[in-house]
Amino acid sequence: MKCSQIEERLIDYLDNNLDQEEHRIIAAHLATCSSCQESLQELQLVFDGINNDPVELPDGSIQLNFEEMLQKEKETLNNPKIVSLHKNLKHSWKTVLQIAATVALIVSAYFYGKQENNESFSEEMAVLEEEKVQLKQEVTISLIENKSASKRLKAVNYAEEFEKPGNEILKALINKMFYDDHINVRLAAAEALTKFSDSEMVRKALIDALETEQDPGMQIELIQILVSIQEKRAVPSMEKLLRNEETPSYVKDQVTIGLPSLI
């Protein structure tokens, strides 16, 4: 596997969601690739606080105050200061680890009270899983804003792996598609957004991007995406490209090929 393929699978590698053969291949690659090792370490630093179950159970005092503590911790996680975590993540990993430690503490308390109410336990664990996904999204957003173009590109690839990303992930990808100063990041962001084309926000952003885009490579990418998702509202923008004398001939050729399927 190439580094780009390895990096796209690191989250699943950490979560043990790969088959045995793929896990072995990635482990062998990591043993010899310092770049991928660095990427893994960045993710491992955050996820270990959540994924590793505590060895020791809480003492009796925690059992007595379980419901009270649980409520307080959940309120802490729902605090607006933590919801805006992605604004501060790029400045400090300590904030992320504090959140991870809090989630891990709640997990241990849940396990302690599991026998008393299995149904309630299952419901609360589902909530915790949502919190874990949210945390991963916050980390991905922070990496998208990294100064390194290669790390931003990796983050875009990570974002594409989410099945149901939140609006903040979509907004971050849209922002990269429009404004990143590295063309490869912009192209990757546009491609990633294709997976989420059921979102009206994404579709509108792709149309707006074609309307204002000046780079021929991005224009071709956007044309292909809009044709593939059958976005008929992009027809006026494509016709505008055909009429524009400054549009390169190879971009016009791409419009000519795709436009009939939208009309």
Stockholm file with secondary structure:
# STOCKHOLM 1.0

chainA/1-263         MKCSQIEERLIDYLDNNLDQEEHRIIAAHLATCSSCQESLQELQLVFDGINNDPVELPDGSIQLNFEEMLQKEKETLNNPKIVSLHKNLKHSWKTVLQIAATVALIVSAYFYGKQENNESFSEEMAVLEEEKVQLKQEVTISLIENKSASKRLKAVNYAEEFEKPGNEILKALINKMFYDDHINVRLAAAEALTKFSDSEMVRKALIDALETEQDPGMQIELIQILVSIQEKRAVPSMEKLLRNEETPSYVKDQVTIGLPSLI
#=GR chainA/1-263 SS CCHHHHHHTHHHHHTTCSCHHHHHHHHHHHTTCHHHHHHHHHHHHHHHHHHSCCSSCCCHHHHHTHHHHHHHHHHHHTSHHHHTTHHHHTTCHHHHHHHHHHHHHHHHHHHHTGGGCHHHHHHHHHHHHHHHHHHHHHHHHHHHTCSCHHHHHHHHHHHHTCSSCCHHHHHHHHHHHHHCSSHHHHHHHHHHHHTTTTSHHHHHHHHHHHHHCCCHHHHHHHHHHHHHTTCGGGHHHHHHHHHCTTSCHHHHHHHHHHGGGTC
#=GC SS_cons         CCHHHHHHTHHHHHTTCSCHHHHHHHHHHHTTCHHHHHHHHHHHHHHHHHHSCCSSCCCHHHHHTHHHHHHHHHHHHTSHHHHTTHHHHTTCHHHHHHHHHHHHHHHHHHHHTGGGCHHHHHHHHHHHHHHHHHHHHHHHHHHHTCSCHHHHHHHHHHHHTCSSCCHHHHHHHHHHHHHCSSHHHHHHHHHHHHTTTTSHHHHHHHHHHHHHCCCHHHHHHHHHHHHHTTCGGGHHHHHHHHHCTTSCHHHHHHHHHHGGGTC
//
